[in-house]
Amino acid sequence: MLHRNLVGGEWVDGERRANVNPARPGEVVSEYAEAGPDTARAAVEAARSAQPGWARTSVAERMAILDRIGATILGRAEELAVLLAREEGKLLAEARGEVARAGQTFRYYAHQLLQPQGEVYASTRDNVHAEVRRRPLGVVAVVTPWNYPLAIPAWKVAPALAYGNAVVLKPAELVPASAGELAGIIAGAGLPPGVFNLVLGAGRVAGEALLTAPGVDGVSFTGGTTTGAHVARQCLAHGNKRFQLEMGGKNPLVVLDDADLEVAVRCALDGSFFSTGQRCTASSRLIVQAGIHDRFVAALVGAADTLRVGDPLDPQSQVGPVVSPQQLAQNLGYVAIGAAEGATLAAGGTSDGQFMRPTLLTGARNGMRVAREEIFGPVSCVIKVGDLDEAIAVAADTRYGLSAGIVTTSLAAAERFKRDARAGIVTVNLPTAGTELHLPFGGTGDSNHGPREQGGYARDFYTVPVTCYTGW
């Protein structure tokens, strides 16, 4: 299987690279053609040429195309899920859910086009009509990560196309096959050539060309905080591009003394270790009140030790492989850092090939690196606190602010946490990971910059409000 770049409706070759299965590193999933700067710039030029015509396309036609994309994704659900699992290492059941989410996202934005797209206001002047209309941003570069290789491109590309923009998608180089199949589906749905383009390969090459290209009006990026800061600098330096950044998290899950222990363990197990901990919303800080601390730790260690780590295509597996050798080395490095800082390794900390046991560090303090830096693996740490006040303070003591959760049977504590938690997503008696496509997604601090993604809120990034006055 070979995936090529898509530029102006044509499939463009490049230097061939192998795409390997993290569960079986000797197995090649596919090959892909790496895009150089010239290919990336050609994709931008194609998008620039195609965008005005696409913006003038009728709502009915845009709806039909987006709905067709979603229906095709859903119709190929099992095939795409198996490919995703082999390429990224996600459990097949989770991959099926992600494929469904991608298909549903395109269908959702097809029908969002029937929602009001502007506002009418009373003018303070006589004989003047005032309204706000929305026009497309223009050409959007979409830069996506490897952990959700179908869902995240979908929730960026779908609203961009719905609102009349042209797109150049640059996926993470670890997951070219999922992006390539998505591009084939989009290209086959009836879009005019150039409205959607795909460039594959390294961010430092193809991605950098998109950031500096004069024909790009906006960049929607999901990835690490350091890279996000670079994206922002380049956008400002090269044409003052609009940019939207979804970045890291160091998400707290607070467990109070009155929590249902079974619920608390279930939330921590899911948030910390499922999807191999490779989620920006993962529960990487477990902030536990002293009265329940020992029982919670014992129960969580027992549950973590029983999780079956294995091939994502095996229905018995509960945790898949780490996505790459580099990520695995980083995960294990943080385990060593935590031990050196004084934390205790209570579970896991070992690996076999690219499979890593779910790892829990206890006795952590919020000032430790393992409690402050995003690890992005199946590694979590437990921080003991005295009461709700301290728990809220510790939860907020982070540069990030994406997701925060609490497990409690107290309505008052839950309501206070929802009010005071410094995060864009707050959960009660649920894992910190888990979003819905019709609700806004994003955070505060170093987790986010720019308008929220998903739901009707996506319109704020992909459109420009235009105030119109008409006199008579």
N, C-alpha and C positions, 0 to 999 in steps of 0.2 A: 504494500500500500504506500503510495506517494502522495503527499499533500504539497501543493504549489501555492504561490502567492496569487491573489486575485487583484488585477489592476485594470480598471476601465472595462470590465467584462471579459478580460482575457486571463487565462491561467499562465503565470510567468514562472519560469524555472530559476534556479539558483544553485549555489553549492549545496550538495546533498549532505544531510546530517541524519544520524540514527536517533530514534526515539525509543528508549528502553523501558521495560516493565520493572518498577521498583521492587515488586515481589519476587521477580526472577530476573536479576540484572543481566543475565546472558541472553534474554529473549528480546528481540527487536519487535516493537509493536508496529512501527511504521518508519518511513523516511519522510523528511520534509526538505523543502527547498529554502535555504536561508536567503533572506532579502538583504541587499546592501543599501546604502544611502540613496543610490539612484532609483532603485525600485520603490523605496518609500516616498521619495519626492514625486515620482511619476504617479503613485497612488493618490497623493494630495492633489496633483494637477487634474487627474481624472475626476476626483470628487468635486473640485472647484468648478469644473465645466458642467457636471451633471446636476449640481444642487439647485440652481434656479428653476430648471424644468420640474424637478421633483417637488419643490415647494409649491408650484402651481398645479400639481396633480390633484384631482378631486379627492375629497374626503372619502367618498365611496370606494375609489380605487385603492387608496392607501389602506383603508380598512380591510379590503379583500386580500391584499398582498400580505399584510401582517397576520391576518387570520390563517391564511394559507401556510405561512411559515410555521405558526404554532401547531397547526394540525399535522403538518409533515413531521415535525419533531416528535409529537405524541404518537404518530403512526409508526415511527422507527424507534420507539422507546427502548425495547430490549437490546437491540443492536447497539444503540448509542451508549446505553448503560454499561454493557460489557466492555466496549472500547474505553469508556471513561475509567472503569475499574482497573483495567489493564495498564492504562497510561499513567494515572495519578495514584493508584493504590487505594482508592476509596472502596469500602465494602459495596458489594453489588446491590444490596438493599438500599444503601444510602445513594448510590449512583442512580438507581431507578427514581428515587425521590427528586434528585437534582434535575434529571432529564424532564420529569413531569413539571417541575417548577419553571424550567426554561420555556417549555411549550406553552404553559399557562400564561407566562409573562407576555409573550407576543400577542396572545389572544386578548389579554387584559388591555393592552395599549391600543389594540384595534378598536375596542369599544370605548376607550377613553376619549377618542376623537369625537364622540357624540356628546361629551360633556361641554358645558359652557367654556369657550376659549377666550373670553374677554369680559370687560365690565363696562357698564354705562353709568355715568355720574351726572348729577345736576351741576350745571355751570353757574358761577356767580354772576355771569354777564347775561344780559337780555339777548334773546335771539341767537344763542350759541348752544350747540349740542356738543357734549364732551363724552369721549369714550376711550377705553384702553384696549388696544388690539395686541395680539401676540404674533411676532414674526420669528422664523427660525433663526437660531444662532448662526448657522452657515455650515462650515466644514468642521466636524468634530473628530479628533483623534481619541480613540478609546484604548486605554492601556490596562490590561487585566492580569490578575495573578494566577498561580497554578492550582490553588486549593479548591476553587469552584470553576472549573474550566468551561462549563456550559451556562450555569446559572448567572454568574456575574457578567459575562458578555451579553447575555440576554437582557438583564435588567438595565444595561446601558444602551445597547444598540436599539432595542425595541422603542423606547421613548424618543431616542434621537431620530429614528426614521419616521415615527408617527407624527412628530411635529415639523417635518419637512427638511430635516438636515441630511447632509451626506456624511458618510462615516468611513474612517480608516481604522480598522481593528488591528491592534498589535498585541497578541496574547503572550503569556509567559512562554519562554522557549522550552520549558519542561513538558508542555501540554499542546503541541501543535496539532495533533490528530483530532482532538475534540473541536478545536477552532476551525480546522479544515473542513470537517464534516458540517459544522454549522454554516460555514461560508457557502458550501455547496448547496445547502438547503435554501439559504437566503437568495443566492444567485438564481436558483431555479424557480423562484416564486413569482417572477414577473417584474422584478425591479429593473428600471432602465440601467444600462451599463454605467458604471462609475458612481452610482449612488451608494453602493456598499463595496468596500475594498478590504483586502486582507494582506498584511505583511507579516511574515514569520521570521523568527530569529532573535538575536540578542538585543536587549534593551539599549546597550551602549552603542549599538550601530543603528538598527532600524528605528528604535524608539527615540534615540537622540535626533535623528533626522526629522522625525515628526515634530519634536518639541521646537526645533529651530526653523521649520518650514514657514515661509511667509503666508502660505495659503491656508493655514489652519487657524480657525477662529476660537476654538476651545479645546481643552484637553480634560477628559474624565479619567482619573487614575485611581486604581486600587492596588495597594502594595505596602511596603515598609515605610516607616516614618522618615528615615534618612533619604530614601529615594524620592519620597513625596516632597521633601524640602528642595531637592534638586529640580524636580519638575516645576515647582513654583518659581524658582529663580530663573529658569530657562524661559518659562512662559512670559514673565515680566520683561525679560531682556530682549525677547524676540517677538515684537509686535504687540506686547501687552495683551496676550491671549487670556481669555477667561479660563479659569481652572477650577476643578472640583477634585478634592483629595479625600479618599477614604483610606485610612492608614491603620496603625496598630492598636493594640489594647493590652491592658494588664488588669483584667476584669475581676472584681471581687464578688464572692458569694458569701454573704453573712449568714451564719447559723446561730440562732438565739437559743437560750436554754429551754424555751417552751416549744421548740420545733418538734415536729413529728420526725423521729430519727430515721424511719424508713424513707420518708420523703426527702430528707436532707441528704442521705447517702445517694439516693437515686439522682437527685439534681447534681450533686458533686461528681458522681461517676460519669454521667452524660456530659456535663459541661467541661470537665477536665480531660477526659480520655477518649470519648467517642470522636470519630473522624481523625483518630490518632493525634488529637489535640491541635490539629492544624486548622484552627478557625480563629479569626480575629476576635470573636466573641467568647472564646474559651474561658472557663473559670480557672485562672492561673493563681489566684489568691483566695484561699479559703479562710475566712475570718470567723473564728469560732469562739463563742462565749465559754467562759471557764467551766460552768456547771455541766455542760454537755460535751466538753472537749474530749475527754478520754474515751467516752462511749462512742462518740462520732468517729474518732481516729481509728479505734479498733474495728468498727464496723466497715469503714471505708477501706482500710487496708485489707480486710478479709474479702471484700467485694472486688477490689482491684486485683488481688492475687488470683482470683478465679476467672478473670476475663481471658478468653481464648484469643491469642494473637496469632494470626495466620493469613493465608492467601485470601485476597478479597473476593475471589470467585467461589470460595468454599462457604457454603451457607452456615457452617458452624462457627466461622470466625466472627469475633466481636470487635477486634481492633486490627487494622491493616498495617502495611509497612510505612515507614517514614519515606517521604517522597524521593530523597536523594542521599547519597553518601555524605555530601556537604552538610545537609540539614541534620543528619544523624550525628555527625561529629559535633555540631553546635549543641544539640540536645545533651549529649553525654558530657560535653565541656561544662555546661551549666550545672549538671549534677555534681561534678567535681568542685565547681565554684561554691555551690551551696554547702557542701561538706566542709570546705576550707573556711567558710564564714561561720560555721558553728551549727548548721542545721543537721538534723538526723535523717538518714535515709531509712524510711519506714517501709517502703515497698518499691519494687522494681529497680531501676538504675542499670539494667543490663540489656544487652542486645544480642541478636543472633542474625547475622546477615544484616539486612535493612529493617528487621523487625525489632522494635524496642518495647520492653515491658512497661506498662503504665507505672509511673514513678511518682511517689509522694514523699516530700520533705517536710518533716515536722520540726517544731521548735524554731521556726523562722521568725525573723523580725522584719518589719516593713522597710527598714533601711538597707537590707541585704540586696545584692544585685539580683538574686533569683526572685525577689519580691518586687523589683522595680523595672526590670528589663523584659521585654517580650521574648519568650523562648520559642514559641510556635511548634511545640511538640507535646507528647503525652507526659508532661511534667507539671505538677502543681505543688504549692507549699501551703502549710497550715500556720496561721498566726493566731495565737490565743489573746483574747481581750476580756475585759471585765464586765462591760455593760453595753447597752445600745449606743450611748453617746460615744464611747471609745470606738465601737465598731464603725459608726458612720464617719468618724474622723479618720480612721485608718483607711477605710474604703476610698475616701476622697483624696488621700495623700498620695497622688500619683500624677504624672505628667499626662496620662491618658484619661479618657472619659467616654469609652464606647458603650459598654454594657455593665450593669451591676444588678445583683440579685440578693434576695433575702428569703430565708426559710423561717417561718414563724407561724404560730396560731393566734397571734395577737393582731387584731384589726388595727389598733392604735399604732403599733410598731410598724405594720405594713404601710399605713398611710403616711407616717412620718418619714419612712425610708423613701417612698415615692416622691415626697416633697423635697427631701434634702440630698438625695443621692446625686452626685455630680456626674451624670452619664446621659447619653442620648437614648438609651434603652434601659428600662428598669423592669425586673421580673419579681414576682412574689410566688414562692412555692413552685417555681419552674426553673429549669436550667437557664443560665445566662445566654446560651446559644439557641438560636431559633428565631426566624423572622417570617413575616408574611408579606406577600408582594404588594398588597394594597396599602400598606402602612409605611411611614417614613423610616429610613434607615440612615444612621449617622451618629456622630458623637460630639464630644467637646475636646478642648485642649489639643494634644498632639494626635488625637484619633481622627480629626476631621477638619477640613477647611472647605467652605463653600456650601451651596444649597444641599439639602438632603436628597438621597436617592429613593427610588421606588414610589409607588402610588401616584397620586396627583401632584405630589411635591416635586417629582422629577421635571415637571414643566418649567420650574424656576431656573434650572440650569440650561435646558436645551432651547429656550425661547428668550426673546428680548421684548419687554413691554414697550409699546409705542403709544404715546398719548396723542389723540387726534381731536381737533376742534373743528367744528363746521358752523359757519355763520350764515345768516340769511337776512 
